Amino acid sequence: MKPTLSMTPMLDRMSHLRGQPDKIANIMHSVQSRFLIVIDGRPVISSNVDRTEASLKWQRWETVASFIANGANWAFLGREAKSGETFFAVFLTGLHVPPSGAPELATDTPFSPAVDLRSLATQGVITPEEQSLAGQATALANWHINSRCCGRCGAKTRSDNAGWRRTCWSCGRTAFPRMDPAVIMLVTDGARAVLAHEARFPENMYSTLAGFVEPGDDVAHAVRRETFEEVGLTVGRVEFLGAQPWPFPHTLMLGCLAHAESADLSPDPTEIEDARWFSRADLKQMNNKTHPDGLWFPGAQSIAYALIMHFLNNV
Protein backbone atom coordinates (compact mmCIF):
# COMPACT_ATOMS: atom_id res chain seq x y z
CA MET A 1 0.00 0.00 0.00
CA LYS A 2 1.71 3.19 -1.19
CA PRO A 3 -0.37 6.38 -0.89
CA THR A 4 1.20 9.16 -2.94
CA LEU A 5 0.40 12.13 -0.73
CA SER A 6 2.96 11.57 1.95
CA MET A 7 5.27 13.64 4.03
CA THR A 8 7.94 10.97 3.71
CA PRO A 9 10.83 13.38 3.28
CA MET A 10 12.42 13.94 -0.09
CA LEU A 11 14.88 16.00 2.00
CA ASP A 12 17.54 15.45 4.56
CA ARG A 13 15.92 17.49 7.33
CA MET A 14 19.35 18.15 8.91
CA SER A 15 17.77 18.39 12.35
CA HIS A 16 21.21 18.60 13.95
CA LEU A 17 21.48 22.17 12.61
CA ARG A 18 18.24 23.45 14.13
CA GLY A 19 19.93 24.51 17.35
CA GLN A 20 22.76 26.32 15.53
CA PRO A 21 21.30 29.70 14.56
CA ASP A 22 24.51 31.04 13.02
CA LYS A 23 24.75 28.13 10.59
CA ILE A 24 21.06 28.36 9.77
CA ALA A 25 21.47 32.10 9.08
CA ASN A 26 24.32 31.39 6.66
CA ILE A 27 22.20 28.79 4.87
CA MET A 28 19.29 31.22 4.58
CA HIS A 29 21.48 33.73 2.77
CA SER A 30 22.86 31.13 0.37
CA VAL A 31 22.03 31.35 -3.34
CA GLN A 32 20.95 27.70 -3.09
CA SER A 33 18.20 28.42 -0.57
CA ARG A 34 14.54 28.47 -1.57
CA PHE A 35 11.63 29.84 0.46
CA LEU A 36 7.99 28.76 0.27
CA ILE A 37 5.52 31.43 1.39
CA VAL A 38 2.55 30.00 3.30
CA ILE A 39 -0.30 32.50 3.86
CA ASP A 40 -2.86 31.63 6.52
CA GLY A 41 -1.90 27.98 6.17
CA ARG A 42 -2.06 27.94 2.35
CA PRO A 43 1.08 27.48 0.22
CA VAL A 44 1.66 29.86 -2.68
CA ILE A 45 1.88 28.17 -6.07
CA SER A 46 2.45 28.88 -9.74
CA SER A 47 -0.36 27.70 -11.98
CA ASN A 48 -1.93 28.05 -15.38
CA VAL A 49 -5.41 29.55 -15.54
CA ASP A 50 -7.20 26.18 -15.62
CA ARG A 51 -4.91 24.80 -12.90
CA THR A 52 -4.14 21.72 -14.93
CA GLU A 53 -0.45 22.44 -14.28
CA ALA A 54 0.97 23.76 -11.01
CA SER A 55 4.09 23.82 -8.88
CA LEU A 56 5.14 25.41 -5.62
CA LYS A 57 6.33 28.99 -6.04
CA TRP A 58 9.79 29.16 -4.48
CA GLN A 59 11.29 32.54 -3.58
CA ARG A 60 14.77 33.87 -2.91
CA TRP A 61 16.00 35.36 0.35
CA GLU A 62 15.52 38.90 -0.91
CA THR A 63 11.75 38.41 -1.19
CA VAL A 64 11.21 37.18 2.36
CA ALA A 65 14.00 38.96 4.29
CA SER A 66 11.88 41.89 5.43
CA PHE A 67 9.11 39.63 6.74
CA ILE A 68 11.55 37.55 8.77
CA ALA A 69 13.25 40.69 10.07
CA ASN A 70 9.86 41.92 11.27
CA GLY A 71 9.07 38.75 13.19
CA ALA A 72 7.31 36.42 10.74
CA ASN A 73 7.59 32.79 11.78
CA TRP A 74 9.57 30.48 9.54
CA ALA A 75 10.96 26.94 9.52
CA PHE A 76 13.96 25.15 8.04
CA LEU A 77 12.66 22.19 6.02
CA GLY A 78 15.93 20.57 4.94
CA ARG A 79 18.29 19.99 2.04
CA GLU A 80 17.83 18.07 -1.19
CA ALA A 81 20.83 15.78 -1.54
CA LYS A 82 21.24 15.73 -5.32
CA SER A 83 20.93 19.45 -6.02
CA GLY A 84 22.26 20.75 -2.72
CA GLU A 85 19.32 23.18 -2.52
CA THR A 86 17.99 24.01 0.92
CA PHE A 87 14.34 24.74 1.62
CA PHE A 88 12.55 26.97 4.11
CA ALA A 89 8.94 27.95 4.70
CA VAL A 90 7.83 31.44 5.76
CA PHE A 91 4.47 31.78 7.49
CA LEU A 92 2.47 34.93 6.78
CA THR A 93 -1.10 36.05 7.27
CA GLY A 94 -3.31 38.08 4.99
CA LEU A 95 -2.29 41.09 7.05
CA HIS A 96 1.30 40.78 5.84
CA VAL A 97 0.60 41.02 2.13
CA PRO A 98 -1.21 43.63 0.06
CA PRO A 99 -4.49 42.68 -1.63
CA SER A 100 -3.98 42.10 -5.31
CA GLY A 101 -7.34 43.48 -6.39
CA ALA A 102 -7.36 40.93 -9.18
CA PRO A 103 -8.70 37.40 -9.68
CA GLU A 104 -6.66 34.74 -7.92
CA LEU A 105 -4.98 33.27 -10.98
CA ALA A 106 -4.61 36.56 -12.86
CA THR A 107 -1.82 37.77 -10.57
CA ASP A 108 1.86 37.04 -10.74
CA THR A 109 3.23 38.16 -7.40
CA PRO A 110 5.19 36.25 -4.75
CA PHE A 111 1.97 36.08 -2.72
CA SER A 112 -0.56 34.58 -5.12
CA PRO A 113 -2.25 32.32 -5.60
CA ALA A 114 -2.25 30.86 -2.09
CA VAL A 115 -4.18 27.59 -2.38
CA ASP A 116 -5.60 25.21 0.19
CA LEU A 117 -3.42 22.10 0.33
CA ARG A 118 -6.41 19.76 0.33
CA SER A 119 -7.47 21.24 -3.03
CA LEU A 120 -3.99 20.72 -4.44
CA ALA A 121 -3.92 17.14 -3.21
CA THR A 122 -7.37 16.39 -4.64
CA GLN A 123 -6.53 17.95 -8.00
CA GLY A 124 -3.25 16.00 -8.17
CA VAL A 125 -1.51 18.68 -10.22
CA ILE A 126 1.75 18.99 -8.28
CA THR A 127 4.34 16.25 -7.94
CA PRO A 128 4.36 13.89 -4.95
CA GLU A 129 7.69 15.41 -3.92
CA GLU A 130 6.24 18.92 -3.83
CA GLN A 131 3.13 17.63 -2.09
CA SER A 132 5.47 16.26 0.57
CA LEU A 133 7.16 19.64 1.00
CA ALA A 134 3.86 21.51 0.99
CA GLY A 135 2.50 19.10 3.59
CA GLN A 136 5.50 19.59 5.85
CA ALA A 137 5.30 23.37 5.52
CA THR A 138 1.52 23.53 6.00
CA ALA A 139 1.55 21.32 9.08
CA LEU A 140 4.21 23.55 10.65
CA ALA A 141 2.30 26.70 9.67
CA ASN A 142 -0.86 25.46 11.35
CA TRP A 143 1.07 24.46 14.45
CA HIS A 144 2.62 27.93 14.76
CA ILE A 145 -0.80 29.57 14.30
CA ASN A 146 -2.33 27.43 17.04
CA SER A 147 0.59 27.63 19.48
CA ARG A 148 1.10 31.36 19.89
CA CYS A 149 0.18 31.19 23.58
CA CYS A 150 1.46 28.86 26.28
CA GLY A 151 -0.80 25.97 27.20
CA ARG A 152 0.38 26.14 30.81
CA CYS A 153 0.31 29.83 31.78
CA GLY A 154 -1.28 31.57 28.77
CA ALA A 155 1.66 33.86 28.05
CA LYS A 156 2.99 34.39 24.54
CA THR A 157 5.46 31.94 23.04
CA ARG A 158 8.32 32.56 20.64
CA SER A 159 9.61 30.37 17.84
CA ASP A 160 13.10 28.91 18.04
CA ASN A 161 15.10 25.83 16.99
CA ALA A 162 14.73 26.85 13.32
CA GLY A 163 10.93 26.83 13.58
CA TRP A 164 10.62 23.41 15.21
CA ARG A 165 9.99 24.54 18.80
CA ARG A 166 8.11 27.28 20.65
CA THR A 167 9.16 28.48 24.08
CA CYS A 168 7.08 30.44 26.58
CA TRP A 169 8.77 33.71 27.55
CA SER A 170 7.14 33.56 31.03
CA CYS A 171 7.31 30.02 32.43
CA GLY A 172 9.83 28.53 30.00
CA ARG A 173 7.59 25.69 28.83
CA THR A 174 8.61 24.28 25.45
CA ALA A 175 6.21 22.93 22.84
CA PHE A 176 6.96 20.91 19.71
CA PRO A 177 4.98 20.29 16.50
CA ARG A 178 2.18 17.84 17.18
CA MET A 179 0.69 14.96 15.26
CA ASP A 180 -2.75 13.55 16.13
CA PRO A 181 -3.14 9.81 15.45
CA ALA A 182 -6.29 8.75 13.62
CA VAL A 183 -7.43 5.38 12.30
CA ILE A 184 -8.78 4.95 8.80
CA MET A 185 -10.18 1.54 8.01
CA LEU A 186 -11.69 -0.46 5.22
CA VAL A 187 -14.26 -2.72 6.85
CA THR A 188 -14.79 -5.98 4.94
CA ASP A 189 -16.60 -9.30 5.18
CA GLY A 190 -14.19 -10.81 2.66
CA ALA A 191 -16.36 -10.29 -0.40
CA ARG A 192 -17.60 -6.76 0.20
CA ALA A 193 -16.36 -3.54 1.78
CA VAL A 194 -18.10 -0.70 3.60
CA LEU A 195 -17.86 2.86 2.28
CA ALA A 196 -19.77 5.83 3.64
CA HIS A 197 -20.85 9.29 2.53
CA GLU A 198 -20.54 12.19 4.98
CA ALA A 199 -22.35 15.51 4.59
CA ARG A 200 -19.05 17.34 4.08
CA PHE A 201 -18.08 15.09 1.16
CA PRO A 202 -18.53 16.13 -2.48
CA GLU A 203 -21.64 14.80 -4.17
CA ASN A 204 -21.61 11.03 -4.78
CA MET A 205 -18.25 10.50 -3.08
CA TYR A 206 -17.98 7.55 -0.71
CA SER A 207 -14.92 6.76 1.38
CA THR A 208 -13.59 4.53 4.11
CA LEU A 209 -14.48 5.04 7.77
CA ALA A 210 -12.12 7.02 9.99
CA GLY A 211 -11.84 8.50 13.45
CA PHE A 212 -9.39 9.79 16.01
CA VAL A 213 -7.50 7.60 18.45
CA GLU A 214 -8.68 8.58 21.93
CA PRO A 215 -6.73 8.46 25.20
CA GLY A 216 -6.52 4.84 26.36
CA ASP A 217 -7.06 3.43 22.83
CA ASP A 218 -4.70 1.19 20.98
CA VAL A 219 -5.03 1.07 17.19
CA ALA A 220 -7.23 -2.04 17.04
CA HIS A 221 -9.53 -0.80 19.79
CA ALA A 222 -9.90 2.56 18.05
CA VAL A 223 -10.85 0.78 14.80
CA ARG A 224 -13.47 -1.36 16.56
CA ARG A 225 -14.87 1.56 18.57
CA GLU A 226 -15.10 3.98 15.65
CA THR A 227 -16.63 1.37 13.33
CA PHE A 228 -19.34 0.54 15.84
CA GLU A 229 -20.01 4.22 16.59
CA GLU A 230 -20.24 5.23 12.93
CA VAL A 231 -22.07 2.31 11.28
CA GLY A 232 -23.05 -0.12 14.06
CA LEU A 233 -20.83 -3.01 12.91
CA THR A 234 -18.78 -5.18 15.24
CA VAL A 235 -15.22 -5.87 14.14
CA GLY A 236 -12.96 -8.77 15.04
CA ARG A 237 -9.50 -9.05 13.50
CA VAL A 238 -7.75 -5.79 12.61
CA GLU A 239 -4.75 -5.67 10.27
CA PHE A 240 -2.47 -2.64 10.21
CA LEU A 241 -1.45 -1.93 6.60
CA GLY A 242 0.38 1.39 6.61
CA ALA A 243 0.40 5.04 7.63
CA GLN A 244 0.18 8.41 5.95
CA PRO A 245 0.89 11.86 7.37
CA TRP A 246 -2.14 14.00 6.54
CA PRO A 247 -1.49 17.68 7.24
CA PHE A 248 -5.13 18.79 7.59
CA PRO A 249 -3.93 20.20 9.88
CA HIS A 250 -1.68 17.68 11.70
CA THR A 251 -2.95 14.11 11.55
CA LEU A 252 -1.16 10.79 11.19
CA MET A 253 -3.51 8.36 9.47
CA LEU A 254 -3.09 4.71 10.53
CA GLY A 255 -4.53 2.55 7.76
CA CYS A 256 -6.18 -0.75 8.68
CA LEU A 257 -8.21 -3.59 7.25
CA ALA A 258 -11.05 -4.43 9.64
CA HIS A 259 -12.83 -7.80 9.45
CA ALA A 260 -16.53 -7.44 10.22
CA GLU A 261 -18.34 -9.88 12.49
CA SER A 262 -21.80 -8.45 11.74
CA ALA A 263 -23.50 -7.25 8.57
CA ASP A 264 -26.39 -4.90 9.38
CA LEU A 265 -25.41 -1.27 8.89
CA SER A 266 -26.82 1.37 11.25
CA PRO A 267 -25.17 4.69 10.35
CA ASP A 268 -24.89 7.41 12.97
CA PRO A 269 -26.87 10.27 11.36
CA THR A 270 -24.76 12.93 13.09
CA GLU A 271 -21.70 11.76 11.14
CA ILE A 272 -22.82 9.54 8.25
CA GLU A 273 -25.47 10.37 5.64
CA ASP A 274 -25.26 6.97 4.00
CA ALA A 275 -23.22 3.78 4.33
CA ARG A 276 -23.30 0.77 2.04
CA TRP A 277 -21.67 -2.58 1.36
CA PHE A 278 -19.88 -2.50 -2.00
CA SER A 279 -18.76 -5.55 -3.99
CA ARG A 280 -15.44 -5.62 -5.81
CA ALA A 281 -17.35 -5.12 -9.05
CA ASP A 282 -18.94 -1.98 -7.58
CA LEU A 283 -15.57 -0.63 -6.48
CA LYS A 284 -14.01 -1.27 -9.88
CA GLN A 285 -16.80 0.73 -11.50
CA MET A 286 -16.29 3.55 -8.99
CA ASN A 287 -12.56 3.55 -9.69
CA ASN A 288 -13.17 3.67 -13.45
CA LYS A 289 -15.85 6.37 -13.08
CA THR A 290 -18.42 4.04 -14.67
CA HIS A 291 -20.68 3.36 -11.69
CA PRO A 292 -24.34 3.58 -12.85
CA ASP A 293 -25.20 5.94 -9.97
CA GLY A 294 -22.14 8.13 -10.54
CA LEU A 295 -20.55 7.07 -7.26
CA TRP A 296 -16.80 7.48 -6.78
CA PHE A 297 -14.14 7.35 -4.08
CA PRO A 298 -11.05 9.47 -3.32
CA GLY A 299 -8.13 9.40 -5.72
CA ALA A 300 -4.57 8.16 -5.53
CA GLN A 301 -3.44 11.01 -3.26
CA SER A 302 -5.27 9.47 -0.29
CA ILE A 303 -4.69 6.52 2.00
CA ALA A 304 -8.40 5.67 1.53
CA TYR A 305 -7.60 4.90 -2.11
CA ALA A 306 -4.65 2.74 -1.08
CA LEU A 307 -6.86 0.75 1.31
CA ILE A 308 -9.52 0.19 -1.35
CA MET A 309 -6.95 -0.86 -3.96
CA HIS A 310 -5.39 -3.27 -1.46
CA PHE A 311 -8.83 -4.88 -1.07
CA LEU A 312 -9.37 -5.03 -4.84
CA ASN A 313 -5.97 -6.54 -5.54
CA ASN A 314 -6.05 -9.17 -2.79
CA VAL A 315 -8.99 -11.45 -3.55
LINQUI-V293391 format. One record per backbone hydrogen bond with DSSP energy under -1.0 kcal/mol. NH is the residue of the N-H (numbers start at 1). CO is the residue of the C=O. Records with the same first field share a line. If there is no record, write none. Layout:
# LINQUI-V293391
NH: CO, CO
This chain:
# LINQUI-V293391
4: 300
6: 4
12: 79
17: 14
18: 15
20: 17
24: 20
25: 21
26: 22
27: 23
28: 24
29: 25
30: 27
33: 30
34: 86
35: 59
36: 88
38: 90
39: 42
40: 92
42: 39
44: 37
45: 113
46: 55
48: 53
51: 48
54: 125
55: 46
57: 44
59: 35
63: 60
65: 61
68: 64
69: 65
70: 66
71: 68
72: 67
75: 89
76: 162
77: 87
78: 87
79: 12
80: 85
84: 80
86: 32
87: 78
88: 34
89: 75
90: 36
91: 73
92: 38
96: 93
106: 103
112: 109
115: 43
120: 116
121: 117
122: 118
123: 119
124: 120
131: 127
132: 128
133: 129
134: 130
135: 131
136: 132
137: 133
138: 134
139: 135
140: 136
141: 137
142: 138
143: 139
144: 140
145: 141
146: 142
150: 155
154: 150
157: 148
158: 167
160: 165
164: 161
165: 160
166: 175
167: 158
168: 173
169: 156
175: 166
180: 250
182: 252
183: 211
184: 254
185: 209
186: 256
188: 258
189: 192
193: 278
194: 187
195: 276
196: 207
197: 274
201: 198
205: 202
206: 296
207: 196
209: 185
211: 183
213: 181
217: 214
222: 218
223: 219
224: 220
225: 221
226: 222
227: 223
228: 224
229: 225
230: 226
231: 227
232: 228
236: 259
239: 257
241: 255
242: 255
244: 253
246: 251
248: 246
251: 246
252: 180
253: 244
254: 182
255: 242
256: 184
257: 239
258: 186
259: 237
260: 188
261: 234
266: 231
268: 230
271: 268
272: 268
273: 197
274: 197
276: 195
278: 193
283: 279
284: 280
285: 281
286: 282
287: 283
288: 284
290: 285
294: 291
296: 204
302: 299
306: 302
307: 303
308: 304
309: 305
310: 306
311: 307
312: 308
313: 309
